[in-house]
Amino acid sequence: IPLFLKHERAIKEYLHANLDYIALCHWNGNIDNAWFWTNPDGALECGLMDWARVAQIPLAQAVWGCFSSAEVELWENHLDEVLAEFAAEYHRAGGPAIDVRELKLQLHFVTVMMGLAYLMDAPRVIQKEMPDLATVKDRFDPRFVANETARVQLHAVTKVLTQWQRHDFGKVLERFLKR
C-alpha cells in the first residue's frame, strides 16, 4: 500500500496518458444505472438512467465500474474474456484498437486505487452496520442480504483483496516502475 501511495501521481498520469484508452464513459455503469428494451426490429437496446459523473475517463475505470458488482468468481474465471470482448466491441463501435494486456494492467491499477480510496474503512463500516457480525455465517447470511451497505462493502473489498492476492499487485507495480 505505501508503494502505491508513493507512486499515486505516476499511476494517475499513466492512466490518463494514452488517449486511445480514454473515452466518454460512465464511471459506474452497473446494471442498476441502465434500462433495457427491445426495439421494433427485435434487437435489445440499452440506455443509461444515471448520467452523474459521466466524463472522459480511462476505459479501465469504466470497466471497473461496470464490472465491479460482478461476483468474484466471474473476475477470477472470465476477466480476460470480458476484457477481450470489451476491447473488440470498443473497436467495432469506432474506438481505436487497444491492447487487452495494457487494458488489464490499467484495470489492475484502477482496482488498487479505487480500493485504497473507497474501501480502506470497509471493515469498520461493515462492523457498524452489523454489530452482531461475529454470528454471521457467511456473505449469504440473511442479515447481509438485507443490509445493502454491509453487503456492498463486503463484496467490493473482497473483490479488491482477491484480485490483489491473485495478481500480486505489488509485483505488478514494480514491473511497471521498471518500464
C-alpha positions in Angstrom: 0.0 0.0 0.0 2.7 2.5 0.8 4.4 1.9 -2.6 1.1 2.6 -4.4 0.5 5.8 -2.4 4.1 6.9 -3.1 3.6 6.4 -6.8 -0.1 7.5 -7.0 0.7 10.5 -9.2 2.7 8.4 -11.7 -0.1 5.9 -11.8 -2.8 8.5 -12.5 -0.6 10.1 -15.1 -0.2 6.8 -16.8 -3.9 6.1 -16.7 -4.6 9.4 -18.5 -1.6 9.5 -20.9 -2.7 7.4 -23.8 -5.8 8.9 -25.4 -6.7 5.6 -27.1 -7.7 4.4 -23.6 -9.8 7.5 -22.7 -13.4 7.8 -23.7 -16.7 9.4 -22.6 -17.9 6.9 -20.1 -20.0 6.4 -17.0 -17.7 5.6 -14.1 -20.3 3.3 -12.5 -22.2 1.7 -15.4 -23.6 -1.2 -13.3 -26.9 -2.8 -14.3 -28.8 -0.6 -11.8 -27.9 2.5 -13.8 -29.3 1.2 -17.1 -32.5 0.2 -18.6 -33.2 -2.2 -21.5 -35.8 -2.5 -24.1 -36.5 -4.3 -27.4 -36.6 -2.1 -30.4 -39.1 -2.6 -33.3 -36.6 -4.8 -35.1 -36.4 -7.1 -32.1 -32.9 -6.1 -31.1 -32.1 -5.5 -27.4 -31.2 -1.8 -26.7 -29.7 -0.3 -23.6 -29.6 3.2 -22.1 -28.2 5.0 -19.1 -30.6 6.4 -16.4 -27.9 8.0 -14.3 -25.6 10.5 -16.1 -23.9 11.7 -13.0 -20.1 11.6 -13.3 -20.1 10.8 -17.0 -16.9 12.2 -18.3 -13.8 11.5 -20.3 -12.2 8.8 -18.2 -9.8 5.9 -18.6 -11.5 2.9 -20.1 -10.2 0.8 -17.3 -12.2 2.9 -14.8 -15.3 2.4 -16.8 -14.7 -1.4 -17.0 -14.1 -1.4 -13.2 -17.3 0.5 -12.6 -19.4 -1.8 -14.9 -17.8 -5.0 -13.7 -17.4 -4.1 -10.0 -20.7 -5.7 -8.9 -19.9 -9.0 -10.7 -19.2 -12.0 -8.5 -15.6 -12.6 -7.6 -15.7 -15.9 -9.5 -16.6 -14.0 -12.7 -13.5 -11.8 -12.2 -11.4 -14.9 -11.4 -12.6 -17.1 -14.2 -13.6 -14.7 -17.1 -11.7 -11.4 -16.7 -9.6 -12.0 -19.8 -12.6 -12.9 -21.9 -14.5 -9.8 -20.7 -11.6 -7.5 -21.4 -11.1 -9.1 -24.9 -14.8 -8.7 -25.7 -14.8 -5.1 -24.4 -11.8 -4.2 -26.5 -13.3 -5.8 -29.6 -16.7 -4.0 -29.1 -14.9 -0.7 -28.4 -13.1 -1.0 -31.7 -16.3 -2.2 -33.6 -18.1 0.9 -32.2 -15.4 3.2 -33.7 -12.8 3.4 -31.0 -9.2 2.6 -31.7 -7.8 -0.9 -31.4 -6.4 -1.3 -27.9 -4.1 -3.9 -26.4 -6.0 -6.1 -23.9 -2.9 -6.7 -21.8 -2.5 -2.9 -21.4 -6.2 -2.6 -20.5 -5.7 -5.3 -17.9 -2.7 -3.5 -16.4 -4.7 -0.3 -16.3 -7.6 -2.2 -14.7 -5.3 -3.6 -12.0 -4.2 0.0 -11.2 -7.8 1.3 -11.1 -8.7 -1.6 -8.8 -6.0 -0.8 -6.4 -6.7 3.0 -6.5 -10.4 2.5 -6.0 -9.8 0.1 -3.2 -7.5 2.5 -1.4 -9.7 5.5 -2.0 -13.1 3.9 -1.1 -12.6 0.6 0.7 -9.9 1.0 3.4 -12.6 1.6 6.0 -14.9 -1.3 4.8 -14.3 -3.4 7.8 -15.3 -0.6 10.1 -18.4 0.2 8.0 -19.5 -3.4 8.0 -19.0 -3.7 11.7 -21.0 -0.6 12.3 -23.8 -1.8 10.0 -23.8 -5.3 11.5 -22.8 -5.2 15.2 -23.6 -8.9 15.5 -21.0 -9.7 12.8 -19.4 -12.5 14.8 -22.6 -14.5 14.5 -22.8 -14.2 10.7 -22.1 -17.5 9.0 -21.1 -16.1 5.5 -21.9 -13.4 3.0 -25.2 -15.2 2.1 -26.5 -14.8 5.7 -29.9 -13.1 5.5 -28.6 -10.2 7.5 -26.1 -9.4 4.8 -28.7 -9.8 2.1 -31.0 -7.3 4.0 -28.2 -4.8 4.6 -27.2 -3.2 1.3 -24.3 -1.1 2.8 -22.7 -4.0 4.5 -23.2 -6.3 1.6 -21.8 -3.9 -1.0 -18.8 -3.0 1.2 -18.0 -6.7 1.8 -18.4 -7.6 -1.9 -16.2 -4.7 -3.0 -13.4 -5.2 -0.5 -13.4 -9.0 -1.1 -13.1 -8.4 -4.9 -10.2 -6.0 -4.4 -8.3 -8.2 -2.0 -8.9 -11.3 -4.1 -7.5 -9.6 -7.2 -4.6 -8.1 -5.2 -3.7 -11.6 -4.0 -4.2 -13.3 -7.3 -2.3 -10.9 -9.4 0.2 -9.7 -6.8 -0.3 -6.0 -7.4 2.9 -5.2 -5.6 4.9 -7.0 -8.3 2.7 -5.5 -11.0 3.7 -2.1 -9.7 7.3 -3.0 -9.5 7.3 -4.2 -13.2 5.5 -1.0 -14.2 8.0 1.2 -12.5 10.9 -0.6 -14.3 9.4 0.2 -17.8 
